[in-house]
Structures are given as C-alpha cells and as structure tokens.
Amino acid sequence: MDAAAADDYIKARNSKALDMSETQSPPALKPKLKVERPKLYKVILFNDDFTPREFVVKVLQGEFRLSEDQALRVMTTAHRKGVCVVSVYPRDIAETKATRATDAGRALGFPLRFDVEPEE
C-alpha cells in the first residue's frame, strides 16, 4: 500500500467513525443503589445485687469477647451506675448476644440481665 492509498484509507475510516459517533446514543447508566447501613442497637448490662462479679466478667469475656480489663470496667460501671452499655451491634446480633448472656445467668439461677435498645 502506497502513501496515497494509506491516506485515503485513514480518511475513510475517520469519516465512518464520525458518522457512527453522531448516530450512537450514549450508554445507558445503571442507577446506583443506595444501601443503608443497618441501624445499630446497644446491649445494656443491668446491675443486680446477687450475681457474682466474677461470673459477670466471665460472661462479658465469653459472649462479648471483651478482655478481662474491659469486662471489669463494664461490670464496675454497671455496679456503680446501675446500667452500662456493653457494646453496639446490628439488631439481630445485639438481640442474640443479650439473650445468650441473660440465659447464661439464668441457667445458674442468677438474675443477670442484658437488654437491647436502639442507638440514637
């Protein structure tokens, strides 16, 4: 192919590209889905005068994966103030953990109580 033929080929290709771009519509955009974050719920520990402190610490460590130091602080705060927020989770996880922790106390006859309420 000589230079003149190459020029003719490039001009023809470019003119077809221009013709095609004028007739093509822009690609359809997919709407972005907005996914909301799940609402969070607080797991609250209530103080009682009958459940041994050591047992409360063990439940906090086992169910909520708190370190011994963190569990002691949560238990002490609940003891002094009457209640303490243990942790914050999506609703189903919070309810499951609160129920399991409360059931652990009830299984041994302790009035240990955890509850769930929405975070504001």
Backbone as a ProteinNet text record, in pm:
[ID]
protein_1_A
[PRIMARY]
MDAAAADDYIKARNSKALDMSETQSPPALKPKLKVERPKLYKVILFNDDFTPREFVVKVLQGEFRLSEDQALRVMTTAHRKGVCVVSVYPRDIAETKATRATDAGRALGFPLRFDVEPEE
[TERTIARY]
84.7	0	90.4	64.5	147.5	91.6	160.1	123.6	-11.6	-42.5	-171.1	-286.2	-266.7	-371	-391.2	-281.8	-290.9	-367	-337.9	-410.5	-559.5	-594.1	-735.3	-803.2	-733.8	-788.9	-816.4	-719.7	-734.1	-848.3	-859.1	-967.9	-1103.5	-1112.2	-1238.9	-1276.5	-1180.3	-1205.5	-1249	-1181.1	-1216	-1354.5	-1391.8	-1524.2	-1632.8	-1607.2	-1703.6	-1716.5	-1604.2	-1607.7	-1688.8	-1674.7	-1753	-1900.9	-1933.1	-2072.3	-2133.5	-2058.9	-2109	-2128.5	-2038.2	-2049.4	-2170.1	-2209.2	-2325.3	-2454.9	-2458.2	-2581.2	-2592.4	-2483.6	-2488.1	-2540.6	-2621.4	-2668.5	-2570.8	-2565	-2472.7	-2515.6	-2422.3	-2457.4	-2552.6	-2644.4	-2740.2	-2667.1	-2692.5	-2629.3	-2719.9	-2660.4	-2736.7	-2753.7	-2873.2	-2890.3	-2812.9	-2749.4	-2673.9	-2771.1	-2757.6	-2840.7	-2780.4	-2862.2	-2815.1	-2846.2	-2742.6	-2758	-2739.8	-2844.1	-2835.3	-2761.9	-2688.5	-2623.7	-2731	-2714.2	-2815.9	-2817.4	-2935.6	-2946.6	-2879.6	-2813.9	-2738.4	-2816.6	-2788.6	-2855.4	-2751.2	-2779	-2689.4	-2729.2	-2631	-2653.9	-2620.5	-2716.9	-2702.6	-2700.2	-2606.3	-2595.6	-2660.1	-2751.2	-2815.5	-2750.7	-2732.2	-2674.2	-2777.8	-2732.1	-2814.1	-2721.8	-2781.1	-2700.4	-2674.6	-2707.7	-2696.5	-2598.8	-2580.9	-2491.2	-2347.2	-2263.8	-2123.4	-2049.1	-1967.1	-1892.1	-1804	-1742.8	-1654.6	-1732.3	-1856.7	-1939.5	-1975	-2008.8	-2042.2	-1922.6	-1803.8	-1682.3	-1663.8	-1684.8	-1669.2	-1771.6	-1894.6	-1996.3	-1957.7	-1913	-1871.5	-1754	-1661.6	-1547.4	-1591.3	-1676.7	-1716.4	-1811	-1913.4	-2015.3	-1979.1	-1916.2	-1889.2	-1742.3	-1662.1	-1519.8	-1443.2	-1477	-1404.7	-1282	-1179.1	-1062.6	-1102.4	-1019.8	-1051.5	-1061.5	-971.1	-973.1	-1100	-1137.2	-1259.7	-1383.3	-1388.3	-1502	-1514	-1399.8	-1402.4	-1455.3	-1414.2	-1461.8	-1611.7	-1660.6	-1804.5	-1882.6	-1839.1	-1906.9	-1906.7	-1794.3	-1783.3	-1873.6	-1877.6	-1964.2	-2111	-2150.7	-2289	-2318.4	-2221.8	-2239.9	-2257.9	-2179.2	-2184.9	-2303.1	-2332.3	-2435.8	-2569.7	-2572.3	-2696.2	-2708.2	-2650.1	-2651	-2521.5	-2489.1	-2371.7	-2390.3	-2354.7	-2357.9	-2237.1	-2264.3	-2157.4	-2095.4	-2181.5	-2133.8	-2249.7	-2219.6	-2320.9	-2308.8	-2424.2	-2428.2	-2552.5	-2558.8	-2686.5	-2789	-2916.2	-3022.7	-3017.3	-3008.2	-3013.7	-2896.3	-2779.7	-2661.8	-2676.8	-2721.5	-2739.4	-2840	-2952.2	-3054.2	-3003.7	-2930.4	-2876.9	-2778.6	-2686.9	-2586.4	-2651.7	-2747.8	-2815.4	-2891.7	-2959	-3035.7	-2943	-2835.9	-2743.1	-2676.8	-2640.2	-2576.1	-2674.7	-2798.7	-2900.9	-2929.3	-2939.5	-2965.6	-2853	-2729.9	-2616.7	-2634.4	-2678.5	-2703.8	-2822.7	-2928.4	-3050	-3024.2	-2936.7	-2906	-2846.5	-2779	-2719.9	-2801	-2919	-3007.4	-2977.2	-2900.7	-2868.7	-2964.1	-2997.5	-3086.4	-3011.7	-2902.5	-2823.7	-2912.8	-2907.1	-2997	-2923.8	-2939.4	-2891.7	-3014	-3015.5	-3125.5	-3070.7	-3158.3	-3120	-3208.2	-3147.6	-3226.4	-3158.5	-3238.1	-3179.3	-3080.5	-2976.7	-2879.2	-2934.4	-2917.5	-2972.6	-2875
-115.5	0	123.3	212.6	333.3	440.5	552.7	659.7	720	737.5	797.5	704.4	573.5	477.3	471.6	481.7	480.6	602.5	721.1	842.6	827.9	773.5	754.9	659.2	554.3	456.8	522.1	599.3	665.1	765.7	845.6	942.9	873.3	763.9	690.7	632.4	578	520.5	628.7	743.1	852.4	907.8	917.8	970.6	872.5	741.8	643.2	653.1	676.1	689.6	811.4	921	1040.9	1015.3	947	916.6	829.2	731.5	640.8	712.5	804.6	872.3	964.9	1015.4	1102.8	1023.9	899.1	821.1	736.9	717.3	635.3	716.5	651.1	716.3	684.2	769.5	742.2	615.1	547.1	423.3	452.5	363.2	379.3	358.5	447.7	438	360.6	271.9	197.1	286.3	289.7	371.6	309.5	394	344.1	313.1	194.9	156.1	211	275.4	325.4	220	168.3	67.7	137.5	131	194.5	103.5	166.2	89.4	41.9	-76.9	-124.8	-37.8	-21.4	55.4	-22.9	48.9	-16	-14	-115.7	-130.9	-151.9	-91.5	-103.9	-225.4	-300.6	-407.8	-349.5	-355	-290.9	-396.7	-381.9	-467.7	-395	-463.6	-408	-466.4	-382.7	-427.4	-504.1	-604.3	-670	-701.5	-723.8	-744.6	-892.2	-980.5	-1123.2	-1197.6	-1154.3	-1223.9	-1192.6	-1295.5	-1270.9	-1192.6	-1102	-1017.8	-1100.2	-1204.2	-1288.2	-1355.8	-1394.8	-1458.2	-1358	-1235.9	-1131.5	-1107	-1101.2	-1079.6	-1194.6	-1316.7	-1433	-1429.4	-1390.2	-1380.2	-1271.4	-1157.4	-1048.3	-1090.3	-1164	-1211.5	-1315.6	-1407.4	-1516.3	-1473.7	-1398.9	-1363.5	-1240.3	-1142.8	-1016.2	-999.6	-1099.7	-1100.1	-980.8	-941.2	-832.8	-890.3	-809.4	-852.1	-850	-907.9	-910.3	-768.3	-680.5	-542	-470.2	-487.3	-424.7	-477.1	-608.1	-669.3	-617.5	-602.6	-547.4	-404.4	-323.3	-184.2	-178	-260.7	-263.1	-307.5	-414.5	-466	-361.8	-294.3	-192.8	-73.2	-30.5	80.8	45.4	-75	-118.6	-125	-169.4	-179.1	-40.5	56.8	191.6	274	263.4	349	278.9	147.7	72.6	7.1	69.4	13.2	51.7	-22.5	11.1	-46	32.6	-16.6	-107.4	-229.5	-326.6	-307.4	-303.4	-290.2	-250.4	-222	-180.4	-270.3	-323.8	-417.1	-390.9	-451.2	-454.4	-530.9	-505.7	-555.2	-706	-787.6	-932.3	-983.2	-927.3	-968.9	-923.1	-798.6	-746.2	-830.2	-862.6	-942.4	-1082.3	-1141.2	-1275.9	-1275.4	-1178.8	-1173.1	-1143.1	-1051.2	-1017.6	-1138.3	-1209.4	-1327.8	-1436.9	-1462.2	-1567.4	-1533.2	-1406.8	-1365.2	-1375	-1332.5	-1341.5	-1487.6	-1571.7	-1714.3	-1783.1	-1736.3	-1795.1	-1772.5	-1655.1	-1628.1	-1705.5	-1709.8	-1779.9	-1929	-1985	-2128.1	-2163.6	-2067.9	-2092	-2026.8	-1976.1	-1919.2	-1774.5	-1704.5	-1564.1	-1472.5	-1357.5	-1263.4	-1170.7	-1216.4	-1137	-1095.7	-966.8	-917.7	-827.2	-859.7	-777.3	-740.4	-621.1	-577.5	-503.9	-479	-413.5	-291	-182.1	-64.5	4.5	74.8	140.9	247.6	259	366	491.5	603.4	728.2	800.6
0	0	0	-96.7	-103.9	-10.3	-1.3	92.4	59.4	-66.9	-106.5	-68.1	-88.9	-54.8	96.2	171.6	318	367.4	307.2	345	316.9	200.5	165	263.9	301.7	395.3	531.5	582.7	713.6	709.8	598.8	587.9	585.6	515.4	506.7	643.2	710.8	843.6	941.1	941.1	1031.3	1000.3	873.6	839.7	884.2	874	923.1	1074.8	1142.4	1288.5	1328.1	1252.7	1282.2	1257.6	1149.3	1119.7	1229.1	1275.1	1377.7	1509.5	1544.3	1672.6	1675.3	1558.5	1554.3	1570.2	1527.3	1533	1659.5	1730.3	1850.2	1967.5	2050.5	2172.8	2285.2	2385.4	2496.6	2570.4	2631.1	2701.8	2818.3	2837.9	2948.2	3080.8	3173.6	3304.9	3398.9	3472.3	3571.5	3694.3	3749.6	3870.5	3986.5	4062.9	4177.8	4290.8	4344.7	4456.7	4584.5	4663.3	4791.3	4896.3	4954.9	5058.5	5192.3	5273.3	5404.4	5500.5	5589.1	5694.4	5790.7	5845.3	5939	6064.4	6119.9	6243.7	6354.8	6443.1	6549.7	6680.9	6761.5	6890.3	6999.4	7114.6	7229.5	7311.9	7355.9	7452.2	7588.5	7679.6	7810.5	7919.6	8011.2	8129.2	8246.2	8316.1	8435.2	8559.8	8658.6	8784.8	8866.1	8935.6	9038.2	9155.2	9270.4	9391.2	9421.2	9329.5	9357.6	9267.6	9144.7	9052.8	9090.5	9111.4	9147.8	9038.5	9080.4	8986.7	8894	8948.7	8867.1	8753.8	8784.3	8682.1	8571.9	8611.6	8513.5	8421.1	8478.7	8399.2	8300.3	8344.4	8255.2	8141.3	8170.6	8065.5	7965.6	8014.3	7925.6	7836.9	7893.9	7815.6	7712.7	7752.8	7664.4	7553.9	7588.8	7489.9	7407.4	7471	7401.5	7362.7	7391.4	7353.1	7409.2	7531.6	7597.1	7667.5	7677.9	7755.9	7902.9	7987.3	8130.2	8184.8	8142.6	8187.7	8142.1	8016.4	7964.8	8037.2	8059.1	8127.6	8270.1	8337.9	8473.9	8475.1	8376.9	8370.2	8343.5	8252.3	8221.7	8345	8409.2	8528.3	8640.4	8661.8	8767.1	8736.7	8612.8	8574.1	8597.9	8558.7	8581.5	8730.6	8809.5	8954.4	9016.6	8971.9	9029.8	8979.3	8848.9	8788.7	8768.7	8786.3	8768.2	8631.6	8530.8	8394.5	8325.2	8219.6	8139	7998.6	7897.6	7760.5	7741.2	7699.4	7678.8	7541.1	7439.4	7302.2	7212.6	7085.1	6988.4	6865	6820.7	6707.8	6623.9	6504.3	6432.8	6517.9	6493.3	6581.2	6607.8	6504	6524.4	6607.8	6586.9	6664.4	6809.1	6829.4	6964.7	7042.9	6980.3	7049.3	7083.3	6991.5	7015.6	7131.7	7131.6	7238.9	7373.8	7377	7502.3	7556.2	7469.6	7511.7	7562.9	7491.2	7534.2	7667	7686	7811.2	7928.3	7906.2	8011.1	8043.9	7941.1	7962.8	8038.8	8019.5	8092.9	8242.8	8280.8	8422.6	8475.1	8397.5	8440.3	8456.7	8374.7	8383.1	8518.8	8582.1	8714.1	8826.2	8792.1	8893.5	8930	8849.4	8876.4	8799.4	8856.7	8787	8690.4	8635.3	8541	8424.7	8387.6	8282.3	8183.9	8059	7948.6	7865.9	7811.8	7727.7	7605.7	7508.8	7384	7362.9	7319.8	7282.3	7165.1	7081.9	6964.1	7002.7	6922	6942.9	6876.3	6939.8	6885.8	6799.2
[MASK]
++++++++++++++++++++++++++++++++++++++++++++++++++++++++++++++++++++++++++++++++++++++++++++++++++++++++++++++++++++++++

